[in-house]
Amino acid sequence: MSMFEGVSLPQHEKNHNERQQRLAIFREKFQFDHSVVQNVPISASVPEEAKPGPGWSLKLVATAYKLRRNWEKILAEHGYKFQEELPQKSVHEIAQMLLKKDLLGILTYSDPDLGVALTHKRPTRFTEYYQLFKHFGIPEGTDQLLNDQDFADYFVAGLNPVMIRTMTEIPSKLHLDQALFAAHPAFAQDDLQTALAEGRLFIVDYEILTALEAGVHPDQPKYIYAPIVVLALPRGSENLEVLAIQVGQNKAQYPIVTPRSGTWDWLVAKTMVKTADSNYHEVATHLGLTHLVIDPIVVATFRQLSRNHPLHRLLAPHFEGTIPINSLAVRRLINRDGKVEQLLAPQIESAYKVLEMVRNNFHFRNSFLKNDIARRRVGTGSPLKNYPYRDDALLIWDAIENWVSDYVESFYASDADVVQDDELAFWTAEIMDPAGGRIQGFAPNDQITTRQVLIETLTMIIFTSSAQHAAVNFPQKRSAAVPYQPLAGYAPAPTRLGLTERDALEFLPPLDRAIKQVHTLTLLGDTYYTQLGVYPMESFDEVRIMPALLRFQARLVKIEVEINHRNLHRRTAYPYLKPSQIPQSINI
């Protein structure tokens, strides 16, 4: 018997009072909490109905086991000494944690905080950072530190591929002129103003990070960078070239560095960009705009949509594990002196302020995929032809939209059915309510009154829960390699050129933070649970739904084939939006 037996819209419900009584119970269980994460709503608890299936715990435990073995091998082979010893537990104690499903305890035991390193405080060679991968392989592609093509492709196929935008004018704060432009061999016969007019100049600006206040490591200060990256397309090329990096916002204070600068000057500039990108990505793109957008929608769904509402049935698999993983994050990652504060550059209170600003200024409908790329002027009609994130994401978005359209039309015969759905109206209102979900622009004029708007809304929710989160979460495995993408800076932004290899190493984390980065990002980037389009057996028991679901699944198979074909011809392969690699929900 399906848990969703008797699925119906509320206006067609025969036992309306009973339905309302069941909803009242869930409104008691599911509550919003605006106090834990700087005025950003999350679930106040982890009700039983929000907990994922047993496979989720097994995935986390399997990864935790690898982290524990990695710790043991690092200590055995290198003899590093830390403030604390690696904790030991008996087989019985570990078994008890497993039986009690104490995931926080298991993760804390598997990847403990040993404090600051007492010996070998800082690696003295880049290769020492790669020696921290013992029980799992060094991430593929992280040996590309000196490869400028890999660096350029990072902004269209890397960890945070949503920052690049077409430059419409040259900012006054940026030192960019014809001489600098033409000094790059790919643009020796090109004209800066022509490239600007043709939409071939691109910018990635981390100005928002100037709002952050730097944190500290027990042994030394940390530093926050706010660089500006300039990229361009040569005439007739599909692939970006990196023109220059201005290492700070003030062109009078900070130099602009190019690929023709000294080897270490250029590497340091790229390292600063990756560090800045890590901080914006983790606080805003990843946590703020996937986890903390979807969490209040989950809460509102349980509070306002009956479990036999067709939309609850559709969305439930896309919410599996979201509240529990966010709860774990609050207690282990983003708490004060937690891993986020230890690993990233800013003080956690400062990071919270930027998180609050980004999350609460988020506009739901303006952030639809096509609207976002249009706003950044990097749509499919732009000169930027090689943009793997955009192109693969559009395939997934369209597939989800077609599936959702079929589903909605199976239950809502007309727009009138949408208008008459009072549970949908309460759901919409609560998601937008400042006392509830605080999501701006969730519905036009604060109401969902047509099937088309409902389809668009559900598509955005499912896309964010699945594909968007996959795109910004799973590249973290590559970022676990510290030299490839450090999470904080440990030397100030240079005000002069002429840096050495020793100088470049000073920008990278000390040993204790490096190990934390390896373990934390491996856990986040290497734990897959569920797969887009593969719904639990009990999800849909109406025969009329099955043809649409089968079409959706078949389309995802075709998309995978298409992405595999694209990757054969791309300068940098992009595997993160292959449907087989996209979980249904935000569960890690």
VENFENFEN-V522408 format. One record per backbone hydrogen bond with DSSP energy under -0.5 kcal/mol. NH is the residue of the N-H (numbers start at 1). CO is the residue of the C=O. Records with the same first field share a line. If there is no record, write none. Layout:
BEGIN
NH->CO / CO
END
This chain:
BEGIN
5->2
7->4
8->308
12->9
13->10
16->14
19->15
20->16
21->17
22->18
23->19
24->20
25->21
26->22
27->23
28->24
29->25
30->26
31->29
33->42
37->40
39->34
40->37
41->39
42->33
44->31
47->45
50->47
51->48
56->53
57->53
58->54
59->55
60->56
61->57
62->58
63->59
64->60
65->61
66->62
67->63
68->64
69->65
70->66
71->67
72->68
73->69
74->70
75->71
76->72
77->73
78->74
79->75
83->116
84->114
94->90
95->91
96->92
97->93
98->94
99->95
100->96
101->98
102->97
103->101
106->102
107->103
108->104
109->105
110->106
111->107
112->109
114->112
118->81
119->81
128->125
129->125 / 126
130->126 / 127
131->127 / 128
132->129
133->130
134->132
142->139
144->141
147->144
148->146
151->147
152->148
153->149
154->150
155->151 / 152
156->153
157->153
158->154
161->158
163->160
165->203
166->376
167->201
171->169
174->171
176->174
181->177
182->178
183->179
184->180 / 181
187->184
188->185
190->187
195->191
196->192
197->193
198->194
199->196
200->195
201->195
202->231
203->165
204->229
206->227
209->206
210->207
211->208
212->209
215->345
217->220
220->217
222->215
223->489
228->246
229->204
230->244
231->202
232->241
233->200
234->232 / 239
237->234
241->232
243->230 / 241
244->230
245->257
246->228
247->245 / 255
251->249
253->250
254->250
255->494
257->245 / 255
261->258
266->262
267->263
268->264
269->265
270->266
271->267
272->268
273->269
274->270
275->271
276->272
277->273
278->274
279->275
280->276
281->277
282->278
283->279
284->280
285->280
286->281
287->282
288->283
289->284
290->286
291->286
292->287
293->290
294->290
295->291
297->293
298->294
299->295
300->296
301->297
302->298
303->299
304->300
305->301
306->304
309->306
313->309
314->310
315->311
316->312
317->313
318->315
319->316
320->317
321->50
322->319
323->319
325->321
326->322
327->323
328->324
329->325
330->326
331->327
332->328
333->329
334->329
338->335
339->332
340->333
341->333
342->338
343->339
344->340
345->487
347->213
351->347
352->348
353->349
354->350
355->351
356->352
357->353
358->354
359->355
360->356
361->357
362->359
364->362 / 440
365->441
367->363 / 364
368->365
372->368
373->369
374->370
375->371
376->372
377->374
378->373
382->379
385->383
386->238
387->385
389->156
391->387
392->388
393->389
394->390
395->391
396->392
397->393
398->394
399->395
400->396
401->397
402->398
403->399
404->400
405->401
406->402
407->403
408->404
409->405
410->406 / 407
411->407 / 408
412->408
413->411
417->414
418->414
419->415
420->416
421->417 / 418
422->420
425->421
426->422
427->423
428->424
429->425
430->426
431->427
432->428
433->429
436->433
437->430
438->433
439->431
440->362 / 438
442->439
446->443
447->444
449->447
454->450
455->451
456->452
457->453
458->454
459->455
460->456
461->457
462->458
463->459
464->460
465->461
466->462
468->463
469->464
470->466
471->467
472->468
473->469
474->470
476->473
477->474
478->475
479->475
480->476 / 477
481->478
482->480
484->481
485->481
489->223
490->507
504->500
505->501
506->502
507->503 / 504
508->505
511->121
514->510
515->511
516->512
517->513
518->514
519->515
520->516
521->517
522->518
523->519
524->520
525->521
526->522
528->526
532->579 / 582
534->531
535->533
539->536
541->539
543->541
545->542
546->542 / 543
547->543
549->545
550->546
551->547
552->548
553->549
554->550
555->551
556->552
557->553
558->554
559->555
560->556
561->557
562->558
563->559
564->560
565->561
566->562
567->563
568->564 / 565
569->565 / 566
570->566
578->575
581->578
582->579
583->581
586->318
587->585
END
